[in-house]
Amino acid sequence: MRPGDDARAERAAFRAWVRAHHPDLGGDPEAFAAGLRRRYRKGSGKGATGARPDPRMDAPIVGVRRRRGPIAMILRWRYRRRRARRLQ
C-alpha cells in the first residue's frame, strides 16, 4: 500500500456517495444536507478524517497595496535578482 491510499479511497467513496444522493440527480435534499453535516461536523473543528481544517481559512482577508511606477519596478527586479534561487 502506498502512502495516501486510505485518503484516496475515502475521497472516492465520498464522491460516489455524493453522486448517488445529490439533489440535482434525484436525491433527497434533507438527507444530502445531513450527510454533509456528518462529513464536516460543523463547530467541532475536525472533519471526517479527524484532521484539523486548514487554519489559513479562518484568518481575516487583508488587502496589501503595492507600490507602482518605474522605481517600484526596479526595486522589485533588484530584490528578485539578489534573493536565493529556488530549488526545483
C-alpha positions, -999 to 999 in steps of 0.1 A, spaced: 0 0 0 13 35 -9 10 64 15 -23 82 9 -42 52 -4 -66 54 25 -73 91 19 -78 84 -19 -102 56 -11 -121 78 14 -124 106 -12 -136 82 -39 -162 67 -15 -174 102 -6 -176 112 -43 -197 81 -50 -220 89 -21 -224 125 -34 -232 112 -69 -258 88 -55 -275 113 -31 -271 147 -47 -305 166 -50 -298 176 -86 -296 139 -95 -328 130 -78 -316 126 -42 -334 138 -11 -321 174 -2 -325 169 36 -307 136 36 -279 151 15 -275 180 38 -275 157 68 -248 136 52 -227 167 46 -231 178 82 -219 143 93 -189 146 70 -179 181 80 -192 182 116 -197 219 120 -183 235 150 -161 206 162 -130 218 144 -124 185 128 -135 169 95 -145 133 89 -108 123 87 -101 137 122 -76 162 108 -78 198 117 -90 221 89 -66 245 72 -61 273 97 -55 298 69 -92 297 60 -101 313 94 -79 343 91 -93 377 80 -87 389 45 -62 417 44 -55 439 13 -20 450 6 -11 480 -16 19 476 -38 40 505 -49 36 512 -86 57 530 -111 92 527 -125 111 530 -92 90 502 -77 96 480 -107 133 485 -104 133 477 -67 113 445 -73 136 434 -100 167 440 -78 151 421 -49 142 391 -71 176 391 -87 195 391 -54 174 366 -35 184 330 -32 175 307 -61 145 284 -57 153 247 -60 130 226 -81 
